[in-house]
Amino acid sequence: MPPRFLVRGGRPLRGTVRPAGNKNAALPILAATVLADGVMELDNIPRIRDVETMLAVLLDLGAQAEWTAANTLRVDTRPLRPKPLDPALCARIRASILLAGPMLARFGAVTLPPPGGDVIGRRRVDTHFLALEQLGASVVVGDRYELEAKGLTGSDIFLDEPSVTGTENALMASVMAKGRTVLRNAACEPHVQDLARALVAMGAHIEGIGSNVYTIEGGRPLGGASYTIGPDHIEIGSFIGLAAVTNGEVTIEPVRAEDLRSTLLGFERLGIRPRIEGSRLTVLPDQERRIRPDLGGHVPKLEDGPWPAFPADVMSTTIVTATQCSGMLLVFEKMFESRLFFVDKLIGMGARIVLCDPHRAVISGPAPLKGGTVESPDIRAGMAMLLAALAAEGSSTIHNVGQIERGYERIDERLRALGADIERVDG
């Protein structure tokens, strides 16, 4: 039997927790090591399944890598050889698509299978290939993707949507393309900024980091470098929710306050107001947990969107948090058409939620939750089920926890250190 979590809820979390490095920064930066003519030393890398899978893809291509400390990775991709990416490995991780840009830029061609990852609705890859075509690549799409370019040349590119991974692929290809590239309508999430800063540390020239317009002076040789991944703002949002639903007192350190503005606005709407002092964030017990209505007493709406809007990956845990708050809330999940389907599991635990359509749900709280047997449909919904189990009365069993462990490092150990009653059972 696959591993599962046994959780006994109703215990407040208390203590200090260190957020892991940003998973969504680590994966593209690992892909970017393909461009380095030298050794990359990467610190604060989360030891999670998605990182291990991405590393396995690189090793299969001939890279050399070793963990030199608990969260420090040394990667040398100079021995890399061009060959099609392993379909079995790529089926386990969506981030395999991030090798399209750097492999194309280094070898002039790349063949890769469609990526795997979470089943949360259609996740188009058109933006990746449209951008690479404008840099001079030819793309053939069939059972696999075949890209070829005799040489990449800078271009003025308007992305058809602010895709995070599409922007990252375009950035990695552009730093190797001859001449100037301007990327417009680009994604600018904290993890995209981390990738851009890592490329700069390798010798790239990129302006506009943090905005939705990047200007890249490409064609410069890139060398090895040392880079430290920033704290995962999505995981920080999860821990804020965990503290709130268990009425605990949790300190999260270190955090980057500038990465949390939209997340904190969302939680403030639920009557949850963490305190930030420098790089330390604390959630105190006895939060108000009252949903603030819009002016005139109207039902408020919480919606996600591209950065700097409320992060889509925090929405699942925020929904669980809202079930423990007084009042009514409409959530509007704009990014993925299947992400909200997990709420049926919350309803089975006692939550009062009406799923209006694949993108909208109405939550009425507070609703006492009762333990149950559930599963993790994807990384973020799995973490949401963990929040629900810790807030619930009684015991819960969470199956398919491999999904949670794809994105959260040693989550059971770290929660036990905060006082949670959680056990990981193998077989």
C-alpha positions in Angstrom: 0.0 0.0 0.0 1.4 3.5 -0.8 2.3 5.7 2.1 -0.4 7.7 3.9 -0.7 10.2 6.7 -2.6 9.4 9.9 -3.7 12.7 11.5 -5.4 13.4 14.8 -6.8 17.0 14.7 -7.7 19.6 17.2 -4.2 20.4 18.5 -2.9 24.0 18.1 0.4 24.3 16.3 3.1 26.2 18.3 6.7 27.0 17.5 9.1 28.2 14.8 9.4 26.8 11.3 11.8 27.5 8.6 10.2 27.6 5.1 11.8 25.5 2.4 13.4 27.0 -0.6 11.0 27.9 -3.4 10.3 24.7 -5.4 9.2 26.7 -8.4 12.5 28.6 -8.4 14.7 25.5 -7.8 13.3 23.6 -10.9 14.0 26.3 -13.6 17.3 27.1 -12.0 18.3 23.4 -12.2 17.2 23.6 -15.9 19.4 26.8 -16.3 22.5 24.9 -15.2 22.5 23.4 -18.7 23.7 26.8 -19.9 26.7 27.0 -17.4 30.2 26.5 -18.6 31.2 25.7 -15.1 30.0 24.3 -11.8 26.8 25.6 -10.1 26.6 25.7 -6.3 22.9 25.9 -5.4 21.9 26.5 -1.8 18.5 26.2 0.0 17.3 23.6 -2.5 14.2 21.7 -1.2 14.7 18.0 -0.9 11.4 17.0 -2.5 10.3 14.6 -5.2 10.0 17.1 -8.0 13.6 18.3 -7.4 14.8 14.7 -7.3 13.0 13.9 -10.6 14.4 17.0 -12.3 17.8 16.0 -11.1 17.3 12.5 -12.5 16.5 14.0 -15.9 19.7 15.9 -15.9 21.8 12.9 -14.7 20.2 10.8 -17.5 21.5 13.4 -20.0 25.0 13.1 -18.5 25.2 15.8 -15.9 27.1 15.3 -12.6 25.5 16.3 -9.3 26.0 15.7 -5.6 24.4 17.0 -2.4 27.2 18.6 -0.5 25.0 19.5 2.5 21.3 18.9 3.5 20.0 21.5 1.0 23.1 22.4 -1.0 23.6 20.9 -4.5 26.6 21.0 -6.7 25.8 20.5 -10.4 28.1 20.2 -13.4 26.4 20.0 -16.7 29.5 20.3 -18.9 29.5 16.5 -19.6 25.9 16.8 -20.9 25.2 15.1 -24.2 22.3 15.8 -26.5 19.7 13.1 -26.6 15.9 12.8 -26.3 14.6 13.3 -22.7 13.5 10.2 -20.9 9.7 9.9 -21.3 9.2 8.0 -18.0 11.0 10.7 -16.0 9.2 13.5 -17.8 5.8 12.0 -17.2 6.4 12.5 -13.5 7.1 16.2 -13.6 5.7 19.2 -15.5 8.9 21.1 -15.1 10.7 18.9 -17.7 9.3 21.4 -20.2 11.8 23.9 -18.8 14.6 22.1 -20.5 13.3 23.1 -23.9 14.9 26.5 -23.9 18.3 25.7 -22.5 18.8 22.5 -24.4 17.8 24.2 -27.6 20.2 27.1 -26.9 23.1 24.8 -26.1 22.8 22.1 -28.6 20.7 23.6 -31.4 18.0 20.9 -31.1 16.0 19.1 -28.4 13.4 16.4 -28.4 11.1 16.0 -25.4 7.9 14.3 -24.5 4.8 16.1 -23.2 5.3 17.0 -19.6 3.5 15.4 -16.7 2.6 17.0 -13.3 -0.6 17.9 -11.5 -4.0 17.2 -13.1 -5.6 20.5 -12.4 -7.0 21.3 -15.9 -5.5 22.1 -19.2 -2.0 23.6 -19.0 -1.1 24.8 -22.4 2.5 24.9 -23.7 1.8 27.1 -26.7 3.4 30.2 -25.1 6.7 28.3 -24.8 6.9 27.4 -28.4 5.6 30.7 -29.8 8.3 32.5 -27.9 11.1 30.1 -29.0 9.9 30.3 -32.6 10.3 34.1 -32.5 13.9 33.6 -31.4 14.5 31.4 -34.5 13.4 27.9 -33.6 11.4 25.5 -35.7 8.9 23.4 -33.7 7.3 20.1 -34.7 4.5 18.9 -32.4 3.3 15.3 -32.5 3.6 12.5 -29.9 6.7 14.5 -28.8 8.0 18.0 -29.2 10.9 18.5 -31.6 12.7 21.8 -31.6 15.6 22.9 -33.8 17.5 26.1 -34.4 20.7 26.8 -36.3 21.1 29.9 -34.2 18.9 31.9 -31.9 18.5 35.7 -32.5 17.1 38.3 -30.2 13.6 39.5 -30.9 10.8 41.7 -29.5 8.3 39.2 -28.1 4.9 39.7 -26.7 3.9 36.6 -24.8 0.3 35.6 -25.6 -0.2 35.0 -21.8 2.0 35.7 -18.8 2.9 32.0 -18.4 5.4 31.4 -15.6 7.2 28.5 -17.3 6.8 30.0 -20.7 8.5 33.2 -19.5 11.3 31.0 -17.9 11.9 29.1 -21.1 12.0 32.3 -23.1 14.4 33.9 -20.6 16.8 30.9 -20.7 16.9 30.9 -24.5 17.1 34.7 -24.8 20.3 35.0 -22.7 22.0 32.8 -25.3 20.4 34.4 -28.4 22.5 37.0 -30.3 21.4 40.5 -29.7 18.7 42.1 -27.7 15.4 40.4 -26.7 12.5 42.2 -25.1 10.0 40.0 -23.4 6.6 41.7 -22.9 3.6 40.5 -20.9 6.0 38.3 -19.0 5.4 36.6 -15.7 7.2 38.2 -12.8 6.4 35.8 -9.8 9.1 35.6 -7.1 10.3 32.3 -8.6 10.7 33.9 -12.0 12.7 36.7 -10.4 14.9 34.1 -8.7 15.6 32.4 -12.1 16.5 35.8 -13.6 18.9 36.6 -10.7 20.5 33.2 -11.0 21.1 33.8 -14.7 22.6 37.2 -13.9 24.9 35.5 -11.3 26.0 33.3 -14.2 26.9 36.3 -16.3 23.7 37.2 -18.2 22.5 40.8 -18.7 18.8 41.1 -17.8 17.0 44.3 -17.0 13.4 44.7 -15.7 13.5 41.9 -13.1 10.3 42.1 -11.0 8.4 43.8 -13.8 6.4 42.3 -16.7 9.0 43.5 -19.3 12.4 42.0 -19.5 15.2 43.3 -21.6 18.0 40.8 -22.3 21.3 41.4 -24.0 22.0 37.9 -25.2 24.9 36.0 -26.5 27.3 36.3 -23.6 29.0 33.2 -22.3 27.6 32.0 -19.0 29.8 30.4 -16.3 29.4 28.6 -13.1 28.1 30.5 -10.1 26.8 30.2 -6.5 23.1 31.0 -5.9 20.8 30.7 -2.9 17.1 30.0 -3.6 14.6 32.3 -1.8 12.0 31.1 0.7 8.9 29.5 -0.7 6.1 32.1 -0.4 3.5 29.4 -1.2 4.7 27.3 1.7 4.6 30.3 3.9 1.0 30.9 2.9 0.3 27.2 3.8 1.8 27.7 7.3 -0.2 30.8 7.9 -3.3 28.8 7.2 -2.2 25.9 9.4 -1.6 28.3 12.3 -4.9 30.0 11.8 -7.1 26.9 11.5 -5.6 25.3 14.6 -5.6 28.5 16.6 -1.9 28.2 17.1 1.1 30.5 17.5 3.6 29.9 14.7 6.7 31.9 13.7 7.9 31.5 10.2 11.5 32.6 9.5 13.0 33.7 7.2 10.5 35.3 4.9 10.7 38.0 2.2 7.9 40.5 3.0 7.8 41.8 -0.5 6.8 38.3 -1.8 3.8 38.2 0.6 1.8 41.4 0.0 -1.1 39.8 -2.0 -1.1 36.7 0.3 -1.4 38.8 3.4 -4.2 40.9 1.8 -6.1 37.7 1.1 -5.7 36.4 4.7 -6.6 39.8 6.1 -10.0 39.5 4.3 -10.5 36.4 6.4 -9.7 38.2 9.7 -6.2 36.7 9.9 -3.4 39.3 10.4 0.1 37.9 10.8 2.8 40.2 12.3 6.0 40.8 10.3 9.2 42.1 11.8 12.1 42.1 9.4 12.4 38.5 8.0 10.2 37.0 10.7 6.4 36.4 10.4 4.3 35.4 13.4 0.7 34.2 13.5 -0.7 34.8 17.0 -3.5 32.7 18.5 -7.1 34.0 18.8 -7.2 35.6 15.3 -10.5 37.3 14.5 -11.3 34.7 11.8 -14.2 36.8 10.5 -14.6 37.3 6.7 -14.8 41.0 6.0 -17.8 41.8 3.7 -17.5 44.3 0.9 -18.9 47.8 1.3 -22.7 47.7 1.6 -22.5 44.2 3.2 -22.0 42.4 -0.1 -20.4 38.9 -0.2 -16.6 39.5 -0.8 -14.7 37.8 -3.6 -11.2 36.4 -3.4 -9.7 35.8 -6.8 -6.3 34.7 -8.0 -4.3 35.8 -11.0 -0.8 36.4 -12.4 1.6 38.1 -10.1 1.3 40.4 -8.2 -2.3 39.2 -7.8 -3.2 36.6 -5.1 -1.2 33.4 -5.9 -3.2 30.5 -7.5 -1.1 28.0 -5.5 -2.3 29.5 -2.2 -6.0 29.3 -3.1 -6.6 25.7 -2.0 -5.3 26.2 1.5 -7.1 29.5 1.8 -10.4 27.8 1.0 -9.9 25.5 4.0 -9.0 28.4 6.1 -12.2 30.2 5.1 -14.3 27.2 6.3 -13.1 28.1 9.8 -14.0 31.8 9.6 -17.3 33.5 10.3 -19.1 34.8 7.2 -19.4 34.0 3.5 -16.8 34.2 0.8 -16.8 33.7 -3.0 -13.6 32.4 -4.3 -12.8 32.7 -8.0 -10.1 30.4 -9.3 -9.2 31.9 -12.6 -6.1 29.9 -13.5 -7.1 26.3 -13.7 -10.5 24.8 -14.5 -10.1 21.6 -12.4 -8.4 22.8 -9.3 -11.6 23.4 -7.2 -12.9 19.9 -7.6 -11.2 18.8 -4.4 -13.8 20.7 -2.3 -16.1 17.7 -2.4 -13.7 16.1 0.0 -14.0 19.1 2.3 -17.8 18.9 2.1 -17.6 15.2 3.2 -15.7 16.4 6.3 -18.5 18.9 7.1 -17.5 22.1 5.2 -20.3 24.3 3.9 -19.2 24.9 0.3 -21.3 25.3 -2.8 -19.3 24.6 -6.0 -20.9 27.0 -8.5 -18.8 25.9 -11.5 -15.2 24.7 -12.2 -13.9 28.2 -11.3 -16.1 29.5 -8.5 -17.1 28.3 -5.0 -19.0 29.9 -2.1 -17.8 29.1 1.4 -20.0 29.7 4.5 -18.3 29.4 7.9 -17.4 28.5 10.5 -18.2 24.9 9.9 -16.9 22.2 12.4 -14.9 19.7 10.4 -14.8 16.0 11.3 -12.0 13.6 10.5 -12.4 11.3 7.4 -10.5 9.3 4.8 -9.4 11.5 1.9 -6.6 11.6 -0.7 -4.3 14.1 -2.2 -5.4 14.9 -5.8 -2.5 17.3 -6.4 0.3 19.1 -4.4 -1.7 22.1 -3.3 -5.0 20.3 -2.7 -3.1 17.7 -0.8 -1.7 20.4 1.5 -5.3 21.7 1.9 -6.5 18.3 3.0 -3.7 18.3 5.6 -5.0 21.6 6.9 -8.5 20.3 7.1 -7.3 17.1 9.0 -5.4 19.2 11.5 -8.4 21.5 12.1 -10.9 18.6 12.3 -12.3 16.8 15.3 -11.1 13.2 15.4 -8.8 11.2 13.1 -8.2 11.4 9.4 -6.3 9.2 6.9 -4.8 11.0 3.9 -3.9 8.7 1.0 -1.7 9.5 -2.0 0.6 11.6 0.1 3.3 11.4 -2.5 1.6 14.3 -4.2 2.1 16.4 -1.1 5.7 15.3 -0.8 6.4 16.4 -4.4 6.2 20.0 -3.1 6.6 20.0 0.7 9.9 18.8 2.2 9.6 16.4 5.2 6.2 18.0 6.0 5.2 15.4 8.6 8.5 15.9 10.6 8.2 19.6 10.5 4.5 19.6 11.6 5.3 17.2 14.5 8.0 19.7 15.6 5.1 22.2 15.9 3.0 19.9 18.0 0.9 18.2 15.3 -0.3 14.6 15.8 0.7 13.2 12.4 2.2 9.9 11.5 3.5 8.7 8.1 2.7 5.1 7.5 4.4 3.1 4.7 2.6 0.1 3.3 
